[in-house]
Amino acid sequence: MRGVIAALLLWTLAAAPQQTGQNTPPEGKGTAKIAVSTQLVVETVVVKDKKGNPIEGLTAKDFTVAENGVPQAIRFCEHQELPEAQSAAPAAPSKPEDIKIYHDLPRTRISPETPGNIRYKDRRLLALYFDMSAMPPSDQLRALAAAQKFIRTQMTSADLVSILRYSGGAVDVLLDFTGDRNRLLSVIATLIVGEGQGSDESTDDASTSDTGAAFGQDDSEFNIFNTDRQLAALETAAKMLGQLSEKKSLVYFASGLRLNGADNQAQLHATIDAAIRAGVSFWPIDARGLVAQAPLGDATKGSPGNMGMYSGASALAVTTNFQQSQDTLYALAGDTGGKALLDYNDLTRGIVEAQQTVSSYYILGYYTSNAAQDGKFRRIKISLNSNLSANLDYRQGYYAAKQFSKFTAADKERQLEDALMLDDPITELTIAMEIDYFQLNRAEYFVPIVVKIPGRELAIAKRGGAERTLIDFIGEIKDDYGGMTVTNVRDKVNIKLSDRTAFELSKRPIEYDTGFTLLPGKYTIKFLARDAETGRIGTYQTSFVIPNLNKEEKRIPISSVVLGSQRIDLKEALYNAAKNKDKDKEEAVNPLVQNGQKLIPSVTRVFSKSRDMYVYLQAYEQGAPSVQPLIAFVGFYRAQTKAFETQPIEVTGGLNNRLKTMPLSFSIALSQLAPGKYDCQVTVLDPTGQKGAFWQAPVMLVP
């Protein structure tokens, strides 16, 4: 990036313990400012003898701490003495006048501690986290009842409980840590059953209810933000709790958490790493309890109405979907030191297990001798200096803090590459991605990749009176089998915006697209975008499959189906961040570019009724002796009823290649449809060969 870049020196003092701060001398010309930074690392250590009994009376002199093999000076050592959690005596029934009913739930915050100050000495910290967006009303009732039962009958004098809620896209701290049972019960009693709904996951497989379609493609892209937002909310909660040095247990109530194939895998890693850094263990509780599922679903869903009913595919899909919704809960618990309560009706048991796990432990604090904020993993080893035989349970390491916004121009390239290689993903920017495929020949496929970033998250720089947005892109695609890098991308974009487009940037996304030529197979992509002005980075990571269409014999081989609502000129800067591309070459390779205009995939598949929907796909007749006419149409289904269907079109001509590629394109006016959620189905028929192809995905129409 051209221009002058301010350099901020980070100094680490190796003397006595210091707090992060800034030395600010009197104002004056030529006055220099030096930022002083130290990084406090806090470790909680459980020390037990061979019989499993806690060992007490140890001091800082009894421990040795090493970070990446380098001994560290222990600055403080605190012993937290907690009684073994026993079932507490039932609390006296609260009088109605003792329970305060809030018209609006209070919102507070987790009160932080100053470095080295142990605020909650000899107290057990339990945070009850209710994900209202991931539970239907019946499960919400069970979760709230379990929390009330624990507070009334099993909460001990050593327990402090906090209540957090995720609903409406935000994490609310409804109550800071307290031992006041009446206050806790008051807040829980005020939670509204049924709130936060509408973000449930949907599936599209053999278990899906029949809406008039034969089968469809995985529709998980429609929920591309749902799971990511739930995980990001958990990450936010973990960071809130990270302000406290003590051990923290976050009890997570949800009705499963299904991580789809198109979801951002980087967000799951970022959430787990944030919890480990903050000393938080996740204790997920599946609020559905022990579920006895009917093979084809219960009375709340319609019949699948397909061959899977008779082959067993529908029953298998129901079981698989349920298990997948628990896999993420299991991963969150296992990777943070907690335990998931699955398939158990007494939900209170999950809170009790979290309670009983936290017994007496030591808190050790030291200022790391490695001041580099590089985000790399640092391994910790703690041992006892004495010959005492003991078992130590502690965090084996942590990811260092990351500060990529303050570096020199010479370091920018290297540090962005370091961010790509980190196992601890950076998710400061929101990234959405769509990956499509179009067959070029019998061996190769063109894979266009579209990335969208909300414009409101980017900074606009002033350069010579013009508004500019500066973005760095880097990414790589690896073979999922051998882990070898197949191809990569590195781009730096300086977008000059007019006054009009600079204003629109706050409401619309920046779109970046690129393309690769790949062979059929399974791949993993990791992609980073960095706002060059602020240094904020976003990461997107997922796996995808390029099918071998040469082996498709029962159905018409088709490419990905692209849905969009915009065709823009290749020179449009607000949406298209791609730079210095040969226009003629791109038109020849990218099927989404025609006549100097590019079809912009929706990615999230949310459409406005005031704009037309564009549908584009390709069909291939490479095995046919000559091109056969195809019939295609698009339908919209809602509540198992056909709401709209386009007039069938007949395609008789195709591209002049060996694949006999047949482009299929639609322009659909959405004004005649009511706002809401629909299943959009594309049907392609070959009357001569008696074959067909069906593709289906949910779309959302907004006014």
MIZAFI-126197 format. One record per residue (C-alpha): residue in three letters; x, z, y. Coordinates in steps of 0.02 Angstrom, whole numbers, plus 50000, padded with zeros to 5 digits. Layout:
N
ALAXZY ...
***
This chain:
703
MET500005000050000 ARG500694994950169 GLY500805007050313 VAL501565023850346 ILE501245037250216 ALA501445055450264 ALA502525065750146 LEU502125083850116 LEU503515094350042 LEU503035106949908 TRP504175121949901 THR504125134449759 LEU504855151549796 ALA505645160249648 ALA505655177349728 ALA504285190549716 PRO502485185149675 GLN501705175249816 GLN500005167949848 THR499675149849882 GLY499615147450070 GLN500375139050219 ASN501615145450347 THR500915140650516 PRO502115143050663 PRO501535142950844 GLU500845126550907 GLY502095115550993 LYS502865098450996 GLY504095095050859 THR503495109750755 ALA503705106950568 LYS502465113050438 ILE503035118050264 ALA501765120250124 VAL502195134550008 SER501435133449835 THR501545144049679 GLN500565142149519 LEU499915157849437 VAL499655156549249 VAL498535169449166 GLU498525172248978 THR497365183448879 VAL498165190048720 VAL497315199048576 VAL498555210048483 LYS498035217148313 ASP498945225048168 LYS498875218947988 LYS497245228447961 GLY496415219848107 ASN496405234948222 PRO496855232648406 ILE498575238848459 GLU498525248548621 GLY499805255548743 LEU500865239948766 THR501635235448935 ALA502425220049012 LYS504105225348940 ASP503405223448764 PHE502995204848785 THR504055189148800 VAL503265173448873 ALA504055156148864 GLU503375140048936 ASN504075124148856 GLY505495135148792 VAL505915142348963 PRO505715161348978 GLN504505166949114 ALA504485183149214 ILE502885192849181 ARG502185198849347 PHE500755209449285 CYS500045215949122 GLU498305223649108 HIS497495230848953 GLN495635227748934 GLU494905241048821 LEU493215235648755 PRO492195244748624 GLU491665235448469 ALA489995227748515 GLN488635237148424 SER486765234648437 ALA486245243848593 ALA484735254948604 PRO483205245548663 ALA482955246348849 ALA481445255448915 PRO480035243348953 SER480085237849133 LYS478635241749243 PRO477805226849327 GLU478335233249497 ASP480145233749437 ILE480175215149400 LYS480385204849556 ILE479555187849547 TYR480495175149651 HIS479535160749729 ASP481195151549738 LEU482565156249617 PRO484045163949708 ARG485655153949713 THR487295163149726 ARG489075160249667 ILE490355167649551 SER491335179849657 PRO493195175549639 GLU494665187049612 THR496275187149711 PRO497825183049606 GLY498355198149505 ASN496775207949544 ILE495765211949387 ARG494025214449455 TYR493065217549295 LYS494205229549204 ASP493605234649031 ARG492065223649045 ARG491475209448935 LEU490935193649030 LEU489525183048957 ALA488825168249053 LEU487125161948993 TYR487015143449034 PHE485325134849016 ASP485395115749011 MET483575112649058 SER483845093749055 ALA484315094248871 MET482885104848804 PRO481035100848784 PRO479825114748838 SER479675122148663 ASP481565124048650 GLN481665131048826 LEU480435144648775 ARG481485149148623 ALA483085149548725 LEU482345160648861 ALA481565172248731 ALA483245174048643 ALA484105178548807 GLN482765191448847 LYS482915199048674 PHE484795200848690 ILE484685208848862 ARG483345221248806 THR484025226448637 GLN485855221348612 MET486715221748780 THR487965236048790 SER488655245848936 ALA490255235548928 ASP489325219048949 LEU489125209749113 VAL487995194449108 SER487855179749226 ILE486465166749225 LEU486805148349261 ARG485605133749254 TYR485855114949250 SER484345105449314 GLY484105091149434 GLY485925085749426 ALA486665102149492 VAL487345118349421 ASP486505133549500 VAL487235150949485 LEU485635160949481 LEU486485177749457 ASP488295183449467 PHE488965194949332 THR487955210949326 GLY487435224549205 ASP485735226949287 ARG484515222849147 ASN482975222449258 ARG483785210249375 LEU484325199149232 LEU482585199349156 SER481825195649326 VAL482845179749347 ILE482505173749169 ALA480635177149189 THR480625166049344 LEU481395150849259 ILE480085137249248 VAL479785130349074 GLY479695111449079 GLU480855108649226 GLY482315096649216 GLN481445084849095 GLY481625066049091 SER483465065249045 ASP483235065248857 GLU484255053448751 SER483445038348672 THR484015028648520 ASP483785011048460 ASP484035009748273 ALA483035009648112 SER482155025748162 THR481485018848327 SER479605017148346 ASP478954999348331 THR478584991648501 GLY478294974148437 ALA480124969948405 ALA480994966748241 PHE482584975748287 GLY483704978348437 GLN485444982448497 ASP486064999948536 ASP485295005048702 SER486475019248741 GLU487075010848901 PHE485435015548984 ASN485965033648963 ILE487745030249019 PHE487695043949150 ASN486605056749061 THR487845064248939 ASP489265062149063 ARG488305072149192 GLN487915085949068 LEU489745087149020 ALA490285086249203 ALA489085100449241 LEU489895110849102 GLU491585106749177 THR490965112949346 ALA490335129149268 ALA492005131849180 LYS492945129549344 MET491795142249428 LEU492185154949293 GLY494035150549304 GLN494135160649464 LEU494155176249354 SER495655181749253 GLU494685190149113 LYS494065181948954 LYS492445172548983 SER491165166748855 LEU489925153348909 VAL488385153248797 TYR487695135548811 PHE485845133048768 ALA485405114848730 SER484425104348606 GLY485945094748549 LEU487095083848652 ARG487255066148586 LEU488845057448640 ASN488465038848625 GLY489725025348592 ALA489595018648769 ASP489795035648851 ASN491375040048944 GLN492455048848815 ALA493625054448954 GLN492295066349021 LEU492215075748855 HIS494105078148858 ALA494065083249041 THR492715096349008 ILE493655104048861 ASP495305104148955 ALA494495112249107 ALA493785126048997 ILE495475129248915 ARG496305129949085 ALA494985142049149 GLY495055153448997 VAL493255149648951 SER492625147948773 PHE491025138148741 TRP489715145548624 PRO488395131748606 ILE486705136448534 ASP485575122748465 ALA483885128548532 ARG482975117848402 GLY483435130548268 LEU483245126248086 VAL482325109748084 ALA481355103047934 GLN481255084647975 ALA480005072447903 PRO480935057347831 LEU480165045247957 GLY479925057348102 ASP478515069248146 ALA476865066248233 THR477685065448405 LYS478335047848373 GLY477595031648311 SER477975023048149 PRO479605012948145 GLY478634998348071 ASN480154989348000 MET481014986347833 GLY481995002347857 MET480435011947805 TYR480635005147628 SER482535003847613 GLY482895021547672 ALA483765015747831 SER482485024347943 ALA482655041147856 LEU484545039647861 ALA484505035348047 VAL483435050748085 THR484675061947995 THR486185053448075 ASN485475054948251 PHE485155073448225 GLN486905076548158 GLN487695066748300 SER486755077448426 GLN487625092648350 ASP489365085048334 THR489725086548520 LEU489165104748521 TYR490325108048375 ALA491785099548465 LEU491495109448626 ALA491535125748529 GLY492965121848411 ASP494145115548545 THR493885130348664 GLY493915144748541 GLY492045147348525 LYS490795144248386 ALA489225133648381 LEU487605141248316 LEU486755126948224 ASP485225126748110 TYR484795144948138 ASN483125151348205 ASP483725168048275 LEU484555161048431 THR485035178548487 ARG486335178548349 GLY487355165748446 ILE487475177448597 VAL487905192248485 GLU489305182348401 ALA490045178248572 GLN489885196548619 GLN490705203348462 THR492175191348469 VAL492815198448634 SER493665215048594 SER495155223848670 TYR496485212048739 TYR497915210748864 ILE497975200149022 LEU499715193449061 GLY500095184349222 TYR501635174849276 TYR502135162249408 THR502755146949316 SER504525141449351 ASN503955123249336 ALA503125119349503 ALA502795100949464 GLN500935097049475 ASP501055082649352 GLY499545086449241 LYS500615086949085 PHE500355098748939 ARG501435114348937 ARG501635124048777 ILE501615143048785 LYS502395155248661 ILE502065173848672 SER502935186548561 LEU503235205248551 ASN504965211948587 SER504805226348464 ASN504915225348276 LEU503075229648267 SER502165218448145 ALA500655211248235 ASN499545196148248 LEU499415188248421 ASP497955177148469 TYR498155167848633 ARG498015150848716 GLN499415139948647 GLY499645129948807 TYR498805122248957 TYR498775106549063 ALA499645108749228 ALA498705105649389 LYS498655087649449 GLN498955082749628 PHE499095064049643 SER498525063349824 LYS500195069149895 PHE501615057949843 THR502805045249917 ALA502555026449914 ALA503975024549789 ASP503135036549668 LYS501395028949675 GLU501625016249537 ARG502455028249418 GLN501225042349447 LEU499705031249420 GLU500475025749255 ASP500755044149213 ALA498915047449247 LEU498465033649124 MET499535041648989 LEU498895059349015 ASP497865067048875 ASP496965077149010 PRO495865063949096 ILE495525064549283 THR493685062549326 GLU493655064749515 LEU492805047749542 THR491255041649452 ILE491545025749352 ALA490265015249259 MET490805000949146 GLU489994986749050 ILE490934977248915 ASP490224960648855 TYR490844946848740 PHE490644927848732 GLN491374917048594 LEU492654904148650 ASN493144896648481 ARG493134901748299 ALA494494914748329 GLU494414920748509 TYR493134929348621 PHE493104930948809 VAL492754949148854 PRO492204951649035 ILE492334969649094 VAL491354975449245 VAL491754991849333 LYS490664999849465 ILE491125014349580 PRO489885022249701 GLY490395017049876 ARG489985034149945 GLU491415041649844 LEU492735030449925 ALA493625033050090 ILE493655019450222 ALA495295017150316 LYS495525010050490 ARG496824996150498 GLY497014986150657 GLY495224989250710 ALA494534983750541 GLU493724994250407 ARG494634993650240 THR494395001350069 LEU495975002949966 ILE495835004449777 ASP497115004449636 PHE496604999349460 ILE497545001649298 GLY496955000549118 GLU497414996248941 ILE496544990848782 LYS497184997148615 ASP496814991748438 ASP495785005948367 TYR496565003948195 GLY498425003948233 GLY498385011248409 MET499434996948477 THR499174991048656 VAL498364973848647 THR498264970148833 ASN498254978849000 VAL497754976649181 ARG498574982249343 ASP497804977749509 LYS497864983749688 VAL496434978849802 ASN496344979849990 ILE494574975450041 LYS494244971450224 LEU492454975650271 SER491404970250418 ASP490424983050518 ARG488874978750418 THR489664980050247 ALA490614995850294 PHE488945004050332 GLU488174997550171 LEU489635004250070 SER488905021750084 LYS487355015949990 ARG488035002649871 PRO489395001449741 ILE491084992949737 GLU491174981249589 TYR492784976049504 ASP492844963849361 THR494164956849249 GLY494204948249081 PHE495224947348922 THR495354936048771 LEU495224946148611 LEU495014943648425 PRO493574951748328 GLY493874970048292 LYS493684987748357 TYR494584992848517 THR494785007448636 ILE494885004948824 LYS495535017348951 PHE495325012549133 LEU495805021549293 ALA495315018549474 ARG496145027449620 ASP495585028849800 ALA497235025349886 GLU496725034950042 THR496275051549961 GLY497205050049796 ARG495615054049699 ILE495605046249525 GLY494235042049403 THR494455038549217 TYR493355028949096 GLN493725028648910 THR492675021848767 SER492755011948605 PHE491934994948582 VAL491754981848445 ILE491934962948455 PRO490924956348306 ASN491444941448203 LEU489994929548237 ASN490704916948112 LYS490034928147973 GLU488274928848043 GLU487194918647924 LYS485474926747921 ARG485194926448109 ILE485654915548255 PRO487364921148320 ILE487174926648501 SER488344933948631 SER488044949548734 VAL486484949048840 VAL486864951849024 LEU485504958649138 GLY485754958049326 SER484834957049490 GLN486164948949600 ARG487084932549608 ILE488424933749741 ASP489744922249811 LEU491474924749737 LYS492134928949910 GLU490914943349938 ALA492014958749967 LEU490724972449959 TYR490364970049776 ASN491804959849708 ALA493484968449722 ALA494424955649618 LYS495814947449718 ASN496854931549718 LYS495964923449573 ASP495924904849543 LYS494114900249572 ASP494094884649462 LYS494974893649319 GLU493774908349326 GLU492264896849325 ALA492954887949172 VAL493224903849072 ASN491954916649133 PRO490184911549085 LEU489484923449217 VAL490224912349354 GLN489284896349389 ASN489314885049542 GLY490384897049641 GLN489204911749612 LYS489404926349496 LEU488044935649403 ILE488324954349430 PRO487854964449275 SER486764979349314 VAL487794990949200 THR486515005149218 ARG485024993349199 VAL484015000349342 PHE483084986649437 SER482074985649596 LYS480364977549590 SER480784968449751 ARG482164958249668 ASP482154945949524 MET482984950149358 TYR484244937649291 VAL484524936549103 TYR485984926849030 LEU486634924848852 GLN487374911648738 ALA486844905948564 TYR488024897148444 GLU487614883648315 GLN489354880348249 GLY488774878248069 ALA487414865548108 PRO487784846848084 SER486994843448254 VAL486274853448399 GLN484564860248355 PRO483284864648491 LEU483044883348521 ILE481534892748587 ALA481834908448690 PHE480784920748791 VAL480914938248866 GLY479634952048842 PHE479364969348918 TYR478574983048811 ARG477914999948865 ALA477115013148755 GLN477105001148606 THR476114988648710 LYS476694971848775 ALA476654973048966 PHE477354955849007 GLU478114940648924 THR478914925349000 GLN478424907748955 PRO479484901348809 ILE480854889248860 GLU481564875648749 VAL483444872848755 THR484004856148686 GLY485724853948761 GLY487314864248752 LEU489144864448797 ASN490294851048730 ASN491304861648610 ARG491474864848424 LEU490384880348432 LYS488914870348499 THR488654884048629 MET486884884848698 PRO486744894048865 LEU485084903248892 SER484604908849066 PHE483044917049140 SER482494922149313 ILE481064934749306 ALA480014941249451 LEU479744959949426 SER478464962449564 GLN477014960949441 LEU477624975749336 ALA477274993949379 PRO478755005549406 GLY479345014849252 LYS480345013149092 TYR480174997648983 ASP480984990248829 CYS481644973048875 GLN481754961348726 VAL482564944348717 THR481974933348573 VAL482864917448517 LEU482094906448382 ASP482714891448285 PRO481144882748219 THR482154870148119 GLY483304882348032 GLN481984895948023 LYS483144908748100 GLY482974920748244 ALA483914933248349 PHE483234948448439 TRP484034959548569 GLN483234974748648 ALA483734987948776 PRO482814999948892 VAL482714995949077 MET482045005949222 LEU481024998249362 VAL480975007149530 PRO479935002649684 
***
